[in-house]
Amino acid sequence: MGTPVKRTSRDIRTANRYEVLRQIIAESPTSRQELAAATGLSLATVATLVGELLDLRMITEVGFEDSAGGAPGAWWRSTPRGAR
């Protein structure tokens, strides 16, 4: 049996960012709460990764969901090719 590959925090972050993007593409539009539920990541982690994907222009905000209290949550979708 081979030696297990050690994953760095950077590897894990990249994998998590990919999973969030994959989920947005598959379930677009989607919210942070839905992303957290689908990926098993915390809302804080999802918020950070969504911010990174926004900075990279890989996703765009497409609206807001109704809120029973507090700030309304945003809906996200993948950015169409060529729109960057």
Distance bins in CASP14 RR format, pairs under 12 A and 6 or more apart:
PFRMAT RR
TARGET T0000
AUTHOR 0000-0000-0000
RMODE 2
METHOD distances of the structure
MODEL  1
5 11 0 0 0 0 1 0 0 0 0 0 0
6 12 0 0 0 0 0 1 0 0 0 0 0
7 13 0 0 0 0 0 1 0 0 0 0 0
7 14 0 0 0 0 1 0 0 0 0 0 0
7 15 1 0 0 1 0 0 0 0 0 0 0
7 16 0 0 0 0 0 1 0 0 0 0 0
8 14 0 0 0 0 1 0 0 0 0 0 0
8 15 0 0 0 0 0 1 0 0 0 0 0
9 15 0 0 0 0 0 1 0 0 0 0 0
9 16 0 0 0 0 0 1 0 0 0 0 0
10 16 0 0 0 0 0 1 0 0 0 0 0
10 17 0 0 0 0 0 1 0 0 0 0 0
11 17 0 0 0 0 0 1 0 0 0 0 0
11 18 0 0 0 0 0 1 0 0 0 0 0
12 18 0 0 0 0 0 1 0 0 0 0 0
12 19 0 0 0 0 0 1 0 0 0 0 0
12 41 0 0 0 0 0 1 0 0 0 0 0
12 45 0 0 0 0 0 1 0 0 0 0 0
12 49 0 0 0 0 0 1 0 0 0 0 0
13 19 0 0 0 0 0 1 0 0 0 0 0
13 20 0 0 0 0 0 1 0 0 0 0 0
13 41 0 0 0 0 0 1 0 0 0 0 0
13 45 0 0 0 0 1 0 0 0 0 0 0
13 48 0 0 0 0 1 0 0 0 0 0 0
13 49 1 0 0 1 0 0 0 0 0 0 0
13 52 0 0 0 0 1 0 0 0 0 0 0
14 20 0 0 0 0 0 1 0 0 0 0 0
14 21 0 0 0 0 0 1 0 0 0 0 0
14 49 0 0 0 0 0 1 0 0 0 0 0
14 52 0 0 0 0 0 1 0 0 0 0 0
15 21 0 0 0 0 0 1 0 0 0 0 0
15 22 0 0 0 0 0 1 0 0 0 0 0
15 39 0 0 0 0 0 1 0 0 0 0 0
15 41 0 0 0 0 0 1 0 0 0 0 0
15 45 0 0 0 0 0 1 0 0 0 0 0
15 49 0 0 0 0 0 1 0 0 0 0 0
16 22 0 0 0 0 0 1 0 0 0 0 0
16 23 0 0 0 0 0 1 0 0 0 0 0
16 35 0 0 0 0 0 1 0 0 0 0 0
16 36 0 0 0 0 0 1 0 0 0 0 0
16 39 1 0 0 1 0 0 0 0 0 0 0
16 40 0 0 0 0 1 0 0 0 0 0 0
16 41 1 0 0 1 0 0 0 0 0 0 0
16 42 0 0 0 0 0 1 0 0 0 0 0
16 44 0 0 0 0 0 1 0 0 0 0 0
16 45 1 0 0 1 0 0 0 0 0 0 0
16 46 0 0 0 0 1 0 0 0 0 0 0
16 48 0 0 0 0 1 0 0 0 0 0 0
16 49 1 0 0 1 0 0 0 0 0 0 0
16 50 0 0 0 0 0 1 0 0 0 0 0
16 52 0 0 0 0 1 0 0 0 0 0 0
16 53 0 0 0 0 0 1 0 0 0 0 0
17 23 0 0 0 0 0 1 0 0 0 0 0
17 24 0 0 0 0 0 1 0 0 0 0 0
17 35 0 0 0 0 0 1 0 0 0 0 0
17 39 0 0 0 0 0 1 0 0 0 0 0
17 41 0 0 0 0 0 1 0 0 0 0 0
17 45 0 0 0 0 1 0 0 0 0 0 0
17 46 0 0 0 0 0 1 0 0 0 0 0
17 48 0 0 0 0 1 0 0 0 0 0 0
17 49 1 0 1 0 0 0 0 0 0 0 0
17 50 0 0 0 0 1 0 0 0 0 0 0
17 51 0 0 0 0 1 0 0 0 0 0 0
17 52 1 0 0 1 0 0 0 0 0 0 0
17 53 1 0 0 1 0 0 0 0 0 0 0
17 54 0 0 0 0 0 1 0 0 0 0 0
17 55 0 0 0 0 0 1 0 0 0 0 0
17 56 0 0 0 0 1 0 0 0 0 0 0
17 58 0 0 0 0 1 0 0 0 0 0 0
17 59 0 0 0 0 0 1 0 0 0 0 0
18 24 0 0 0 0 0 1 0 0 0 0 0
18 25 0 0 0 0 0 1 0 0 0 0 0
18 39 0 0 0 0 0 1 0 0 0 0 0
18 41 0 0 0 0 0 1 0 0 0 0 0
18 49 0 0 0 0 1 0 0 0 0 0 0
18 52 0 0 0 0 0 1 0 0 0 0 0
18 53 0 0 0 0 1 0 0 0 0 0 0
18 56 0 0 0 0 0 1 0 0 0 0 0
18 58 0 0 0 0 0 1 0 0 0 0 0
19 25 0 0 0 0 0 1 0 0 0 0 0
19 26 0 0 0 0 0 1 0 0 0 0 0
19 35 0 0 0 0 1 0 0 0 0 0 0
19 36 0 0 0 0 0 1 0 0 0 0 0
19 38 0 0 0 0 1 0 0 0 0 0 0
19 39 1 0 1 0 0 0 0 0 0 0 0
19 40 0 0 0 0 1 0 0 0 0 0 0
19 41 1 0 0 1 0 0 0 0 0 0 0
19 45 0 0 0 0 0 1 0 0 0 0 0
19 46 0 0 0 0 0 1 0 0 0 0 0
19 49 0 0 0 0 1 0 0 0 0 0 0
19 53 0 0 0 0 0 1 0 0 0 0 0
20 26 0 0 0 0 0 1 0 0 0 0 0
20 27 0 0 0 0 0 1 0 0 0 0 0
20 28 0 0 0 0 0 1 0 0 0 0 0
20 30 0 0 0 0 1 0 0 0 0 0 0
20 31 0 0 0 0 0 1 0 0 0 0 0
20 32 0 0 0 0 1 0 0 0 0 0 0
20 34 0 0 0 0 0 1 0 0 0 0 0
20 35 1 0 1 0 0 0 0 0 0 0 0
20 36 0 0 0 0 1 0 0 0 0 0 0
20 38 0 0 0 0 1 0 0 0 0 0 0
20 39 1 0 0 1 0 0 0 0 0 0 0
20 40 0 0 0 0 0 1 0 0 0 0 0
20 41 1 0 0 1 0 0 0 0 0 0 0
20 42 0 0 0 0 0 1 0 0 0 0 0
20 43 0 0 0 0 0 1 0 0 0 0 0
20 45 0 0 0 0 1 0 0 0 0 0 0
20 46 1 0 0 1 0 0 0 0 0 0 0
20 47 0 0 0 0 0 1 0 0 0 0 0
20 48 0 0 0 0 1 0 0 0 0 0 0
20 49 1 0 1 0 0 0 0 0 0 0 0
20 50 1 0 0 1 0 0 0 0 0 0 0
20 51 0 0 0 0 1 0 0 0 0 0 0
20 52 0 0 0 0 1 0 0 0 0 0 0
20 53 1 0 0 1 0 0 0 0 0 0 0
20 54 0 0 0 0 0 1 0 0 0 0 0
20 56 0 0 0 0 0 1 0 0 0 0 0
20 58 0 0 0 0 1 0 0 0 0 0 0
20 59 0 0 0 0 1 0 0 0 0 0 0
20 76 0 0 0 0 1 0 0 0 0 0 0
20 78 0 0 0 0 0 1 0 0 0 0 0
21 27 0 0 0 0 0 1 0 0 0 0 0
21 28 0 0 0 0 0 1 0 0 0 0 0
21 30 0 0 0 0 0 1 0 0 0 0 0
21 35 0 0 0 0 1 0 0 0 0 0 0
21 39 0 0 0 0 0 1 0 0 0 0 0
21 46 0 0 0 0 0 1 0 0 0 0 0
21 49 0 0 0 0 1 0 0 0 0 0 0
21 50 0 0 0 0 1 0 0 0 0 0 0
21 51 0 0 0 0 0 1 0 0 0 0 0
21 52 0 0 0 0 1 0 0 0 0 0 0
21 53 1 0 1 0 0 0 0 0 0 0 0
21 54 0 0 0 0 0 1 0 0 0 0 0
21 56 0 0 0 0 1 0 0 0 0 0 0
21 57 0 0 0 0 0 1 0 0 0 0 0
21 58 1 0 0 1 0 0 0 0 0 0 0
21 59 1 0 0 1 0 0 0 0 0 0 0
21 76 0 0 0 0 1 0 0 0 0 0 0
21 77 0 0 0 0 0 1 0 0 0 0 0
21 78 1 0 0 1 0 0 0 0 0 0 0
21 79 0 0 0 0 0 1 0 0 0 0 0
22 28 0 0 0 0 0 1 0 0 0 0 0
22 30 0 0 0 0 0 1 0 0 0 0 0
22 35 0 0 0 0 0 1 0 0 0 0 0
22 38 0 0 0 0 1 0 0 0 0 0 0
22 39 0 0 0 0 1 0 0 0 0 0 0
22 49 0 0 0 0 0 1 0 0 0 0 0
22 53 0 0 0 0 0 1 0 0 0 0 0
22 58 0 0 0 0 0 1 0 0 0 0 0
22 59 0 0 0 0 0 1 0 0 0 0 0
22 78 0 0 0 0 1 0 0 0 0 0 0
23 29 0 0 0 0 0 1 0 0 0 0 0
23 30 1 0 0 1 0 0 0 0 0 0 0
23 31 0 0 0 0 0 1 0 0 0 0 0
23 32 0 0 0 0 0 1 0 0 0 0 0
23 34 0 0 0 0 1 0 0 0 0 0 0
23 35 1 0 1 0 0 0 0 0 0 0 0
23 36 0 0 0 0 1 0 0 0 0 0 0
23 37 0 0 0 0 1 0 0 0 0 0 0
23 38 1 0 1 0 0 0 0 0 0 0 0
23 39 1 0 1 0 0 0 0 0 0 0 0
23 40 0 0 0 0 0 1 0 0 0 0 0
23 41 0 0 0 0 1 0 0 0 0 0 0
23 46 0 0 0 0 1 0 0 0 0 0 0
23 49 0 0 0 0 0 1 0 0 0 0 0
23 50 0 0 0 0 0 1 0 0 0 0 0
23 53 0 0 0 0 0 1 0 0 0 0 0
23 59 0 0 0 0 0 1 0 0 0 0 0
23 76 0 0 0 0 1 0 0 0 0 0 0
23 77 0 0 0 0 0 1 0 0 0 0 0
23 78 0 0 0 0 0 1 0 0 0 0 0
24 30 1 0 1 0 0 0 0 0 0 0 0
24 31 0 0 0 0 0 1 0 0 0 0 0
24 32 0 0 0 0 0 1 0 0 0 0 0
24 34 0 0 0 0 1 0 0 0 0 0 0
24 35 1 0 0 1 0 0 0 0 0 0 0
24 38 0 0 0 0 1 0 0 0 0 0 0
24 39 0 0 0 0 0 1 0 0 0 0 0
24 46 0 0 0 0 0 1 0 0 0 0 0
24 49 0 0 0 0 0 1 0 0 0 0 0
24 50 0 0 0 0 1 0 0 0 0 0 0
24 51 0 0 0 0 0 1 0 0 0 0 0
24 53 1 0 0 1 0 0 0 0 0 0 0
24 54 0 0 0 0 0 1 0 0 0 0 0
24 58 0 0 0 0 1 0 0 0 0 0 0
24 59 1 0 1 0 0 0 0 0 0 0 0
24 60 0 0 0 0 1 0 0 0 0 0 0
24 61 0 0 0 0 0 1 0 0 0 0 0
24 62 0 0 0 0 0 1 0 0 0 0 0
24 74 0 0 0 0 0 1 0 0 0 0 0
24 75 0 0 0 0 1 0 0 0 0 0 0
24 76 1 0 1 0 0 0 0 0 0 0 0
24 77 1 0 0 1 0 0 0 0 0 0 0
24 78 1 0 1 0 0 0 0 0 0 0 0
24 79 0 0 0 0 1 0 0 0 0 0 0
25 35 0 0 0 0 0 1 0 0 0 0 0
25 53 0 0 0 0 0 1 0 0 0 0 0
25 58 0 0 0 0 1 0 0 0 0 0 0
25 59 0 0 0 0 1 0 0 0 0 0 0
25 76 0 0 0 0 0 1 0 0 0 0 0
25 77 0 0 0 0 1 0 0 0 0 0 0
25 78 1 0 1 0 0 0 0 0 0 0 0
25 79 0 0 0 0 0 1 0 0 0 0 0
25 80 0 0 0 0 0 1 0 0 0 0 0
25 81 0 0 0 0 0 1 0 0 0 0 0
26 34 0 0 0 0 0 1 0 0 0 0 0
26 35 0 0 0 0 0 1 0 0 0 0 0
26 38 0 0 0 0 1 0 0 0 0 0 0
26 39 0 0 0 0 0 1 0 0 0 0 0
26 77 0 0 0 0 0 1 0 0 0 0 0
26 78 0 0 0 0 1 0 0 0 0 0 0
27 34 1 0 0 1 0 0 0 0 0 0 0
27 35 0 0 0 0 1 0 0 0 0 0 0
27 37 0 0 0 0 0 1 0 0 0 0 0
27 38 1 0 0 1 0 0 0 0 0 0 0
27 39 0 0 0 0 0 1 0 0 0 0 0
27 75 0 0 0 0 0 1 0 0 0 0 0
27 76 0 0 0 0 1 0 0 0 0 0 0
27 77 0 0 0 0 1 0 0 0 0 0 0
27 78 0 0 0 0 0 1 0 0 0 0 0
28 34 0 0 0 0 0 1 0 0 0 0 0
28 35 0 0 0 0 0 1 0 0 0 0 0
28 59 0 0 0 0 1 0 0 0 0 0 0
28 60 0 0 0 0 1 0 0 0 0 0 0
28 61 0 0 0 0 0 1 0 0 0 0 0
28 62 0 0 0 0 1 0 0 0 0 0 0
28 63 0 0 0 0 0 1 0 0 0 0 0
28 75 0 0 0 0 1 0 0 0 0 0 0
28 76 1 0 0 1 0 0 0 0 0 0 0
28 77 1 1 0 0 0 0 0 0 0 0 0
28 78 1 0 1 0 0 0 0 0 0 0 0
28 79 0 0 0 0 0 1 0 0 0 0 0
28 80 0 0 0 0 0 1 0 0 0 0 0
29 35 0 0 0 0 0 1 0 0 0 0 0
29 59 0 0 0 0 1 0 0 0 0 0 0
29 60 0 0 0 0 1 0 0 0 0 0 0
29 61 0 0 0 0 1 0 0 0 0 0 0
29 62 1 0 1 0 0 0 0 0 0 0 0
29 63 1 0 0 1 0 0 0 0 0 0 0
29 64 0 0 0 0 0 1 0 0 0 0 0
29 65 0 0 0 0 1 0 0 0 0 0 0
29 73 0 0 0 0 0 1 0 0 0 0 0
29 74 0 0 0 0 1 0 0 0 0 0 0
29 75 1 0 1 0 0 0 0 0 0 0 0
29 76 1 0 0 1 0 0 0 0 0 0 0
29 77 1 0 1 0 0 0 0 0 0 0 0
29 78 0 0 0 0 1 0 0 0 0 0 0
30 36 0 0 0 0 0 1 0 0 0 0 0
30 37 0 0 0 0 1 0 0 0 0 0 0
30 38 1 0 0 1 0 0 0 0 0 0 0
30 39 0 0 0 0 0 1 0 0 0 0 0
30 46 0 0 0 0 0 1 0 0 0 0 0
30 50 0 0 0 0 0 1 0 0 0 0 0
30 59 0 0 0 0 1 0 0 0 0 0 0
30 61 0 0 0 0 0 1 0 0 0 0 0
30 62 0 0 0 0 1 0 0 0 0 0 0
30 63 0 0 0 0 0 1 0 0 0 0 0
30 65 0 0 0 0 0 1 0 0 0 0 0
30 73 0 0 0 0 0 1 0 0 0 0 0
30 74 0 0 0 0 1 0 0 0 0 0 0
30 75 1 0 0 1 0 0 0 0 0 0 0
30 76 1 0 0 1 0 0 0 0 0 0 0
30 77 1 0 0 1 0 0 0 0 0 0 0
30 78 0 0 0 0 0 1 0 0 0 0 0
31 37 0 0 0 0 1 0 0 0 0 0 0
31 38 0 0 0 0 0 1 0 0 0 0 0
31 43 0 0 0 0 0 1 0 0 0 0 0
31 46 0 0 0 0 1 0 0 0 0 0 0
31 47 0 0 0 0 0 1 0 0 0 0 0
31 50 0 0 0 0 1 0 0 0 0 0 0
31 61 0 0 0 0 0 1 0 0 0 0 0
31 62 0 0 0 0 0 1 0 0 0 0 0
31 63 0 0 0 0 1 0 0 0 0 0 0
31 64 0 0 0 0 1 0 0 0 0 0 0
31 65 1 0 1 0 0 0 0 0 0 0 0
31 66 0 0 0 0 0 1 0 0 0 0 0
31 67 0 0 0 0 0 1 0 0 0 0 0
31 72 0 0 0 0 1 0 0 0 0 0 0
31 73 1 0 1 0 0 0 0 0 0 0 0
31 74 1 0 0 1 0 0 0 0 0 0 0
31 75 1 0 1 0 0 0 0 0 0 0 0
31 76 1 0 0 1 0 0 0 0 0 0 0
31 77 0 0 0 0 0 1 0 0 0 0 0
32 38 0 0 0 0 0 1 0 0 0 0 0
32 39 0 0 0 0 0 1 0 0 0 0 0
32 41 0 0 0 0 1 0 0 0 0 0 0
32 42 0 0 0 0 0 1 0 0 0 0 0
32 43 1 0 0 1 0 0 0 0 0 0 0
32 44 0 0 0 0 1 0 0 0 0 0 0
32 45 0 0 0 0 1 0 0 0 0 0 0
32 46 1 0 1 0 0 0 0 0 0 0 0
32 47 1 0 1 0 0 0 0 0 0 0 0
32 48 0 0 0 0 0 1 0 0 0 0 0
32 49 0 0 0 0 1 0 0 0 0 0 0
32 50 1 0 0 1 0 0 0 0 0 0 0
32 51 0 0 0 0 0 1 0 0 0 0 0
32 53 0 0 0 0 0 1 0 0 0 0 0
32 54 0 0 0 0 0 1 0 0 0 0 0
32 59 0 0 0 0 0 1 0 0 0 0 0
32 61 0 0 0 0 0 1 0 0 0 0 0
32 64 0 0 0 0 0 1 0 0 0 0 0
32 65 0 0 0 0 1 0 0 0 0 0 0
32 71 0 0 0 0 0 1 0 0 0 0 0
32 72 0 0 0 0 0 1 0 0 0 0 0
32 73 1 0 0 1 0 0 0 0 0 0 0
32 74 1 0 0 1 0 0 0 0 0 0 0
32 75 0 0 0 0 1 0 0 0 0 0 0
32 76 1 0 0 1 0 0 0 0 0 0 0
33 39 0 0 0 0 0 1 0 0 0 0 0
33 40 0 0 0 0 0 1 0 0 0 0 0
33 41 0 0 0 0 0 1 0 0 0 0 0
33 42 0 0 0 0 0 1 0 0 0 0 0
33 43 1 0 0 1 0 0 0 0 0 0 0
33 46 0 0 0 0 1 0 0 0 0 0 0
33 47 0 0 0 0 0 1 0 0 0 0 0
33 50 0 0 0 0 0 1 0 0 0 0 0
33 65 0 0 0 0 1 0 0 0 0 0 0
33 67 0 0 0 0 0 1 0 0 0 0 0
33 72 0 0 0 0 0 1 0 0 0 0 0
33 73 1 0 0 1 0 0 0 0 0 0 0
33 74 0 0 0 0 0 1 0 0 0 0 0
33 75 0 0 0 0 0 1 0 0 0 0 0
33 76 0 0 0 0 0 1 0 0 0 0 0
34 40 0 0 0 0 0 1 0 0 0 0 0
34 41 0 0 0 0 0 1 0 0 0 0 0
34 43 0 0 0 0 0 1 0 0 0 0 0
34 46 0 0 0 0 1 0 0 0 0 0 0
34 50 0 0 0 0 0 1 0 0 0 0 0
34 65 0 0 0 0 1 0 0 0 0 0 0
34 73 0 0 0 0 0 1 0 0 0 0 0
34 74 0 0 0 0 0 1 0 0 0 0 0
34 75 0 0 0 0 1 0 0 0 0 0 0
34 76 0 0 0 0 1 0 0 0 0 0 0
35 41 1 0 0 1 0 0 0 0 0 0 0
35 42 0 0 0 0 0 1 0 0 0 0 0
35 43 0 0 0 0 1 0 0 0 0 0 0
35 44 0 0 0 0 0 1 0 0 0 0 0
35 45 0 0 0 0 1 0 0 0 0 0 0
35 46 1 0 1 0 0 0 0 0 0 0 0
35 47 0 0 0 0 1 0 0 0 0 0 0
35 48 0 0 0 0 0 1 0 0 0 0 0
35 49 0 0 0 0 1 0 0 0 0 0 0
35 50 1 0 0 1 0 0 0 0 0 0 0
35 51 0 0 0 0 0 1 0 0 0 0 0
35 53 0 0 0 0 0 1 0 0 0 0 0
35 59 0 0 0 0 0 1 0 0 0 0 0
35 73 0 0 0 0 0 1 0 0 0 0 0
35 74 0 0 0 0 0 1 0 0 0 0 0
35 75 0 0 0 0 0 1 0 0 0 0 0
35 76 1 0 0 1 0 0 0 0 0 0 0
35 77 0 0 0 0 0 1 0 0 0 0 0
36 42 1 0 0 1 0 0 0 0 0 0 0
36 43 1 0 1 0 0 0 0 0 0 0 0
36 44 0 0 0 0 1 0 0 0 0 0 0
36 45 1 0 0 1 0 0 0 0 0 0 0
36 46 1 0 1 0 0 0 0 0 0 0 0
36 47 0 0 0 0 1 0 0 0 0 0 0
36 48 0 0 0 0 0 1 0 0 0 0 0
36 49 0 0 0 0 0 1 0 0 0 0 0
36 50 0 0 0 0 0 1 0 0 0 0 0
37 43 0 0 0 0 1 0 0 0 0 0 0
37 46 0 0 0 0 1 0 0 0 0 0 0
38 46 0 0 0 0 1 0 0 0 0 0 0
39 45 0 0 0 0 1 0 0 0 0 0 0
39 46 1 0 0 1 0 0 0 0 0 0 0
39 49 0 0 0 0 1 0 0 0 0 0 0
39 50 0 0 0 0 0 1 0 0 0 0 0
40 46 0 0 0 0 1 0 0 0 0 0 0
41 47 0 0 0 0 1 0 0 0 0 0 0
41 48 0 0 0 0 1 0 0 0 0 0 0
41 49 1 0 0 1 0 0 0 0 0 0 0
41 50 0 0 0 0 0 1 0 0 0 0 0
42 48 0 0 0 0 1 0 0 0 0 0 0
42 49 0 0 0 0 0 1 0 0 0 0 0
43 49 0 0 0 0 0 1 0 0 0 0 0
43 50 0 0 0 0 0 1 0 0 0 0 0
43 73 0 0 0 0 0 1 0 0 0 0 0
44 50 0 0 0 0 0 1 0 0 0 0 0
44 51 0 0 0 0 0 1 0 0 0 0 0
45 51 0 0 0 0 0 1 0 0 0 0 0
45 52 0 0 0 0 0 1 0 0 0 0 0
46 52 0 0 0 0 0 1 0 0 0 0 0
46 53 0 0 0 0 0 1 0 0 0 0 0
46 59 0 0 0 0 0 1 0 0 0 0 0
46 73 0 0 0 0 0 1 0 0 0 0 0
46 74 0 0 0 0 0 1 0 0 0 0 0
46 76 0 0 0 0 0 1 0 0 0 0 0
47 53 0 0 0 0 0 1 0 0 0 0 0
47 54 0 0 0 0 0 1 0 0 0 0 0
47 71 0 0 0 0 0 1 0 0 0 0 0
47 73 0 0 0 0 0 1 0 0 0 0 0
47 74 0 0 0 0 1 0 0 0 0 0 0
47 76 0 0 0 0 0 1 0 0 0 0 0
48 54 0 0 0 0 0 1 0 0 0 0 0
48 55 0 0 0 0 0 1 0 0 0 0 0
49 55 0 0 0 0 0 1 0 0 0 0 0
49 56 0 0 0 0 0 1 0 0 0 0 0
49 58 0 0 0 0 0 1 0 0 0 0 0
49 59 0 0 0 0 1 0 0 0 0 0 0
49 76 0 0 0 0 0 1 0 0 0 0 0
50 56 0 0 0 0 0 1 0 0 0 0 0
50 58 0 0 0 0 0 1 0 0 0 0 0
50 59 1 0 0 1 0 0 0 0 0 0 0
50 60 0 0 0 0 0 1 0 0 0 0 0
50 61 0 0 0 0 1 0 0 0 0 0 0
50 73 0 0 0 0 0 1 0 0 0 0 0
50 74 0 0 0 0 1 0 0 0 0 0 0
50 75 0 0 0 0 0 1 0 0 0 0 0
50 76 1 0 0 1 0 0 0 0 0 0 0
50 77 0 0 0 0 0 1 0 0 0 0 0
50 78 0 0 0 0 0 1 0 0 0 0 0
51 57 0 0 0 0 0 1 0 0 0 0 0
51 58 0 0 0 0 1 0 0 0 0 0 0
51 59 0 0 0 0 1 0 0 0 0 0 0
51 60 0 0 0 0 0 1 0 0 0 0 0
51 61 0 0 0 0 0 1 0 0 0 0 0
51 74 0 0 0 0 0 1 0 0 0 0 0
51 76 0 0 0 0 1 0 0 0 0 0 0
52 58 0 0 0 0 1 0 0 0 0 0 0
52 59 0 0 0 0 1 0 0 0 0 0 0
53 59 1 0 1 0 0 0 0 0 0 0 0
53 60 0 0 0 0 1 0 0 0 0 0 0
53 61 0 0 0 0 0 1 0 0 0 0 0
53 76 1 0 0 1 0 0 0 0 0 0 0
53 77 0 0 0 0 0 1 0 0 0 0 0
53 78 0 0 0 0 1 0 0 0 0 0 0
53 79 0 0 0 0 1 0 0 0 0 0 0
53 84 0 0 0 0 0 1 0 0 0 0 0
54 60 1 0 0 1 0 0 0 0 0 0 0
54 61 1 0 0 1 0 0 0 0 0 0 0
54 62 0 0 0 0 0 1 0 0 0 0 0
54 74 0 0 0 0 1 0 0 0 0 0 0
54 76 0 0 0 0 1 0 0 0 0 0 0
54 77 0 0 0 0 0 1 0 0 0 0 0
54 78 0 0 0 0 0 1 0 0 0 0 0
54 79 0 0 0 0 1 0 0 0 0 0 0
54 84 0 0 0 0 0 1 0 0 0 0 0
55 79 0 0 0 0 0 1 0 0 0 0 0
55 84 0 0 0 0 0 1 0 0 0 0 0
56 78 0 0 0 0 0 1 0 0 0 0 0
56 79 0 0 0 0 1 0 0 0 0 0 0
56 84 0 0 0 0 1 0 0 0 0 0 0
57 78 0 0 0 0 0 1 0 0 0 0 0
57 79 1 0 1 0 0 0 0 0 0 0 0
57 80 0 0 0 0 0 1 0 0 0 0 0
57 81 0 0 0 0 0 1 0 0 0 0 0
57 82 0 0 0 0 1 0 0 0 0 0 0
57 83 1 0 0 1 0 0 0 0 0 0 0
57 84 1 0 1 0 0 0 0 0 0 0 0
58 76 0 0 0 0 1 0 0 0 0 0 0
58 77 0 0 0 0 0 1 0 0 0 0 0
58 78 1 0 0 1 0 0 0 0 0 0 0
58 79 1 0 1 0 0 0 0 0 0 0 0
58 80 0 0 0 0 0 1 0 0 0 0 0
58 81 0 0 0 0 0 1 0 0 0 0 0
58 82 0 0 0 0 0 1 0 0 0 0 0
58 83 0 0 0 0 0 1 0 0 0 0 0
58 84 0 0 0 0 1 0 0 0 0 0 0
59 74 0 0 0 0 0 1 0 0 0 0 0
59 75 0 0 0 0 0 1 0 0 0 0 0
59 76 1 0 1 0 0 0 0 0 0 0 0
59 77 1 0 0 1 0 0 0 0 0 0 0
59 78 1 0 1 0 0 0 0 0 0 0 0
59 79 1 0 1 0 0 0 0 0 0 0 0
59 80 0 0 0 0 0 1 0 0 0 0 0
59 83 0 0 0 0 0 1 0 0 0 0 0
59 84 0 0 0 0 0 1 0 0 0 0 0
60 74 0 0 0 0 0 1 0 0 0 0 0
60 75 0 0 0 0 1 0 0 0 0 0 0
60 76 1 0 0 1 0 0 0 0 0 0 0
60 77 1 0 0 1 0 0 0 0 0 0 0
60 78 1 0 0 1 0 0 0 0 0 0 0
60 79 1 0 1 0 0 0 0 0 0 0 0
60 80 0 0 0 0 1 0 0 0 0 0 0
60 83 1 0 0 1 0 0 0 0 0 0 0
60 84 0 0 0 0 0 1 0 0 0 0 0
61 72 0 0 0 0 0 1 0 0 0 0 0
61 73 0 0 0 0 1 0 0 0 0 0 0
61 74 1 0 1 0 0 0 0 0 0 0 0
61 75 1 0 0 1 0 0 0 0 0 0 0
61 76 1 0 0 1 0 0 0 0 0 0 0
61 77 0 0 0 0 1 0 0 0 0 0 0
61 78 0 0 0 0 0 1 0 0 0 0 0
61 79 0 0 0 0 0 1 0 0 0 0 0
62 73 0 0 0 0 0 1 0 0 0 0 0
62 74 0 0 0 0 1 0 0 0 0 0 0
62 75 1 0 1 0 0 0 0 0 0 0 0
62 76 1 0 0 1 0 0 0 0 0 0 0
62 77 1 0 1 0 0 0 0 0 0 0 0
62 78 0 0 0 0 0 1 0 0 0 0 0
62 79 0 0 0 0 0 1 0 0 0 0 0
62 80 0 0 0 0 0 1 0 0 0 0 0
63 72 0 0 0 0 1 0 0 0 0 0 0
63 73 0 0 0 0 1 0 0 0 0 0 0
63 74 1 0 0 1 0 0 0 0 0 0 0
63 75 1 0 1 0 0 0 0 0 0 0 0
63 76 0 0 0 0 1 0 0 0 0 0 0
63 77 0 0 0 0 1 0 0 0 0 0 0
64 70 0 0 0 0 0 1 0 0 0 0 0
64 71 0 0 0 0 1 0 0 0 0 0 0
64 72 1 0 1 0 0 0 0 0 0 0 0
64 73 1 0 1 0 0 0 0 0 0 0 0
64 74 1 0 1 0 0 0 0 0 0 0 0
64 75 1 0 0 1 0 0 0 0 0 0 0
64 76 0 0 0 0 0 1 0 0 0 0 0
65 71 0 0 0 0 0 1 0 0 0 0 0
65 72 1 0 1 0 0 0 0 0 0 0 0
65 73 1 0 1 0 0 0 0 0 0 0 0
65 74 1 0 0 1 0 0 0 0 0 0 0
65 75 1 0 0 1 0 0 0 0 0 0 0
65 76 0 0 0 0 0 1 0 0 0 0 0
66 72 1 0 0 1 0 0 0 0 0 0 0
66 73 0 0 0 0 1 0 0 0 0 0 0
66 75 0 0 0 0 0 1 0 0 0 0 0
67 73 1 0 0 1 0 0 0 0 0 0 0
67 74 0 0 0 0 0 1 0 0 0 0 0
77 83 0 0 0 0 0 1 0 0 0 0 0
78 84 0 0 0 0 0 1 0 0 0 0 0
END
